[in-house]
């Protein structure tokens, strides 16, 4: 970095990362009002080994919530 250079960070991320026991982990664009189920579906759905009752969301503020 040199004098006058800047680093800018977006106010929030508009990317949703889907991972764990899904068929294909991916990152997709956030769509307001889109359901958790729809994001899981975009990753090909759950694997056979997935424990669907233990699925959860991690928010950008670090908090998490079971679905």
ZITA-V208933 format. One line per field, one symbol per residue. phi: phi as a letter, one per 20 degrees, with the letter a starting at -180 (. if undefined). A space follows every 50 residues. Layout:
# ZITA-V208933
phi->???
This chain:
# ZITA-V208933
phi->.cgnfcdddffbeeddedbnedfbfbccffcgnfeggfffffennfffff dgfdfbddefenfcbfe
